[in-house]
Amino acid sequence: MQEHTPPEETQVLIIGFGPAGATLAALLGRFGIDTLVIDKNHEILPMPRAIALDNEALRVLQMVGLDEQAFARLPISQVNMLSPLLGRFANANTRGSLDGHPKLVTFYQPELEQALRKQVTTYPCVQFHGGWELLNLRQDADGVQALMRDTNGVERLVMAKHLVGADGASSRVRSLIGEDFQGKTYAEDWLIVDAKQRQGAAIDHVEFICDPRRSVPHMPAPGGRERWEFMLKPGETREEMENPAKITALMAPWAAGQKLDIERTAVYRFHARCCRHFSKGRVFLAGDAAHITPPFVGQGLVAGLRDVANLAWKLAWVNKGYAAPKILLSYDQERRPHAWKMIQLARFMGHLIMTRNSLSALIIHGLMKLIRGIAPLRRHLEELKIKPTNRFAQGLFVCRSRSDQCDHGAQLTQNWVRWQKQIQLSDDVLGSRLLMLGFGCNPQTLLSPAIHQRWAAAGGEYLQIGMQGESAVAEDLSNQLSAPFTQARVLVVRPDKVIMADAAPEDATLMLEQCLALLV
Ligand SMILES: Cc1cc2nc3c(=O)[nH]c(=O)nc-3n(C[C@H](O)[C@H](O)[C@H](O)COP(=O)(O)OP(=O)(O)OC[C@H]3O[C@@H](n4cnc5c(N)ncnc54)[C@H](O)[C@@H]3O)c2cc1C
């Protein structure tokens, strides 16, 4: 097949059109950045992979423009840990929503990837070329030169201002910039089985059957699907486990004598690994290219989505000339520590729940059951307080001080607002903009023409948010956005909804000066 020839030049070149690369492409498309995406394959990978997303991931997908109609989601209200001897010894309450989205949903990864690819096609500034594989790259002060080859052996050089390796766990970009994964490879292999239509018997929650003889996480997914993950015992091989007769035997407890509609199966060895740096010069790593985690807390793709939400606007701001290239250094600074914390949490959960030793299992699960009797500890576990918050210790925000009323480096909460007579989620009103928000004041009127001009040159805009009842401005319908403030306040919020600074209205100029010093 003759492959279409990619252009010779682009602002951003993305290697890999998996979910991380496609999300980044769609975000860059929103910002109007000239983007080329290549993938060695034309089609999406058909393997059984991600199944769960949290509210933060759904918020990133909201930024991309994917709503509930774009791909099916099944809200999950409960995650139960079960022991064959002790029954339910722990659980997480995932009912309800946070920042406008369910705390936990399951989904079908190929459907999400199709939706992302469809969204990418709506931006004329983004081009996708399938059947092209990255071979090599070289960077200098002007840009990155990438050598690629199509399926017929035709080679092409492409010049880009920036290159992002979203090329998965075996990333070539990672090795070409001299990076390597640090961390552990698990000795455990797992068989993943996705099946459909269990005749109304599918469960409505997630359960981890923590049997030291063979642990089995089990969960439902949209479209009448369910997933089982079977830990391999020592001596069991991939070939043996992927044999249909073996799968039928493993699934027997759930099949109730019926023949199950097995959709996909695969054996994986999980890894808990992360790069030492997520970028080198003009080259960036995102998604599985930068970090890989066992799926016990469902955070692999979620971390990739956090990466690209963080990186996209920074690439856009630099390529539009709004900000200096130095802001790109904050990508590694902000994303790597959190990605590593999530990997550690997944490892911890794996050890805690999936232990193979019967005595250790009894002790660990017994202790966890006892902890349920201590209300504060139970709440800590049940309400997912052990999940690391997405709040940066260092990065592209004004240093925290005692007078702040907001958490700089954390995400602004999301809530319902009325804007231009429509009730909408606040992120949709804020849009992909760098904003100075005024709570109880009109931010623009606080500034001199000179600082206003400098703010506009950095791509800065304004939005006034009013309390419930103030319908002339964006009306905070539940007063949740304004909740931290007792008096009028101004804030700077980045396009990825991270709070950069806050101040009293009389200090608005100083606050913008500080933000401009970080950006320009
Ligand atoms: C069993 C299992 C369960 C999981 N469960 C969850 C979960 O519940 N929640 C969650 O968040 N995550 C989960 N994950 C992780 C999640 O699936 C991955 O993190 C995610 O799919 C990675 O996306 P990516 O875009 O970074 O990489 P990939 O999807 O691997 O995409 C990389 C792309 O790059 C292309 N490519 C590679 N090399 C080149 C090259 N040299 N040139 C051109 N193209 C190239 C490939 O063809 C591919 O299309 C799970 C994973 C597994 C295996």
The ligand as an SDF file (V2000), in Angstrom:
LIG
                    3D

 53 58  0  0  0  0  0  0  0  0999 V2000
   -3.9880   -5.4090   31.2970 C   0  0  0  0  0  0  0  0  0  0  0  0
   -3.8800   -3.9230   31.3660 C   0  0  0  0  0  0  0  0  0  0  0  0
   -4.8210   -3.2200   32.0770 C   0  0  0  0  0  0  0  0  0  0  0  0
   -4.7340   -1.8380   32.1660 C   0  0  0  0  0  0  0  0  0  0  0  0
   -5.6800   -1.1670   32.8750 N   0  0  0  0  0  0  0  0  0  0  0  0
   -5.6200    0.1700   32.9560 C   0  0  0  0  0  0  0  0  0  0  0  0
   -6.6550    0.8910   33.5980 C   0  0  0  0  0  0  0  0  0  0  0  0
   -7.6260    0.3260   34.0730 O   0  0  0  0  0  0  0  0  0  0  0  0
   -6.5620    2.2470   33.6490 N   0  0  0  0  0  0  0  0  0  0  0  0
   -5.5120    2.9160   33.0940 C   0  0  0  0  0  0  0  0  0  0  0  0
   -5.4740    4.1540   33.2010 O   0  0  0  0  0  0  0  0  0  0  0  0
   -4.5350    2.2550   32.4420 N   0  0  0  0  0  0  0  0  0  0  0  0
   -4.5670    0.9090   32.3510 C   0  0  0  0  0  0  0  0  0  0  0  0
   -3.6100    0.2450   31.6370 N   0  0  0  0  0  0  0  0  0  0  0  0
   -2.5210    0.9990   30.9880 C   0  0  0  0  0  0  0  0  0  0  0  0
   -2.9350    1.6100   29.6270 C   0  0  0  0  0  0  0  0  0  0  0  0
   -3.5150    0.6460   28.8030 O   0  0  0  0  0  0  0  0  0  0  0  0
   -1.7260    2.2250   28.9700 C   0  0  0  0  0  0  0  0  0  0  0  0
   -1.1240    3.1050   29.8940 O   0  0  0  0  0  0  0  0  0  0  0  0
   -2.0840    3.0170   27.7080 C   0  0  0  0  0  0  0  0  0  0  0  0
   -2.7760    2.2440   26.7860 O   0  0  0  0  0  0  0  0  0  0  0  0
   -0.7950    3.5570   27.0770 C   0  0  0  0  0  0  0  0  0  0  0  0
   -1.1040    4.4610   26.0680 O   0  0  0  0  0  0  0  0  0  0  0  0
    0.0570    5.1850   25.2410 P   0  0  0  0  0  0  0  0  0  0  0  0
   -0.6530    6.0310   24.2400 O   0  0  0  0  0  0  0  0  0  0  0  0
    1.0320    5.8070   26.1540 O   0  0  0  0  0  0  0  0  0  0  0  0
    0.8450    4.0050   24.5150 O   0  0  0  0  0  0  0  0  0  0  0  0
    0.3470    2.9330   23.4380 P   0  0  0  0  0  0  0  0  0  0  0  0
   -1.1150    2.7420   23.4940 O   0  0  0  0  0  0  0  0  0  0  0  0
    1.2080    1.7530   23.6070 O   0  0  0  0  0  0  0  0  0  0  0  0
    0.6220    3.6280   22.0260 O   0  0  0  0  0  0  0  0  0  0  0  0
    1.9040    3.7470   21.4770 C   0  0  0  0  0  0  0  0  0  0  0  0
    1.7650    3.8960   19.9620 C   0  0  0  0  0  0  0  0  0  0  0  0
    3.0520    4.2070   19.4260 O   0  0  0  0  0  0  0  0  0  0  0  0
    3.2380    3.4900   18.2280 C   0  0  0  0  0  0  0  0  0  0  0  0
    4.6900    3.3530   18.0200 N   0  0  0  0  0  0  0  0  0  0  0  0
    5.5720    2.6840   18.7940 C   0  0  0  0  0  0  0  0  0  0  0  0
    6.8200    2.8280   18.3260 N   0  0  0  0  0  0  0  0  0  0  0  0
    6.7460    3.6150   17.2210 C   0  0  0  0  0  0  0  0  0  0  0  0
    7.7020    4.1280   16.2910 C   0  0  0  0  0  0  0  0  0  0  0  0
    9.0240    3.8860   16.4120 N   0  0  0  0  0  0  0  0  0  0  0  0
    7.2640    4.8900   15.2570 N   0  0  0  0  0  0  0  0  0  0  0  0
    5.9430    5.1620   15.1040 C   0  0  0  0  0  0  0  0  0  0  0  0
    4.9970    4.6890   15.9680 N   0  0  0  0  0  0  0  0  0  0  0  0
    5.3910    3.9370   17.0080 C   0  0  0  0  0  0  0  0  0  0  0  0
    2.5100    2.1780   18.4500 C   0  0  0  0  0  0  0  0  0  0  0  0
    2.1300    1.5780   17.2190 O   0  0  0  0  0  0  0  0  0  0  0  0
    1.2940    2.6380   19.2750 C   0  0  0  0  0  0  0  0  0  0  0  0
    0.1800    2.9280   18.4590 O   0  0  0  0  0  0  0  0  0  0  0  0
   -3.6700   -1.1440   31.5280 C   0  0  0  0  0  0  0  0  0  0  0  0
   -2.7290   -1.8630   30.7900 C   0  0  0  0  0  0  0  0  0  0  0  0
   -2.8330   -3.2300   30.7000 C   0  0  0  0  0  0  0  0  0  0  0  0
   -1.8150   -3.9670   29.8960 C   0  0  0  0  0  0  0  0  0  0  0  0
  1  2  1  0
  2  3  1  0
  2 52  2  0
  3  4  2  0
  4  5  1  0
  4 50  1  0
  5  6  2  0
  6  7  1  0
  6 13  1  0
  7  8  2  0
  7  9  1  0
  9 10  1  0
 10 11  2  0
 10 12  1  0
 12 13  2  0
 13 14  1  0
 14 15  1  0
 14 50  1  0
 15 16  1  0
 16 17  1  0
 16 18  1  0
 18 19  1  0
 18 20  1  0
 20 21  1  0
 20 22  1  0
 22 23  1  0
 23 24  1  0
 24 25  2  0
 24 26  1  0
 24 27  1  0
 27 28  1  0
 28 29  2  0
 28 30  1  0
 28 31  1  0
 31 32  1  0
 32 33  1  0
 33 34  1  0
 33 48  1  0
 34 35  1  0
 35 36  1  0
 35 46  1  0
 36 37  1  0
 36 45  1  0
 37 38  2  0
 38 39  1  0
 39 40  1  0
 39 45  2  0
 40 41  1  0
 40 42  2  0
 42 43  1  0
 43 44  2  0
 44 45  1  0
 46 47  1  0
 46 48  1  0
 48 49  1  0
 50 51  2  0
 51 52  1  0
 52 53  1  0
M  END
$$$$
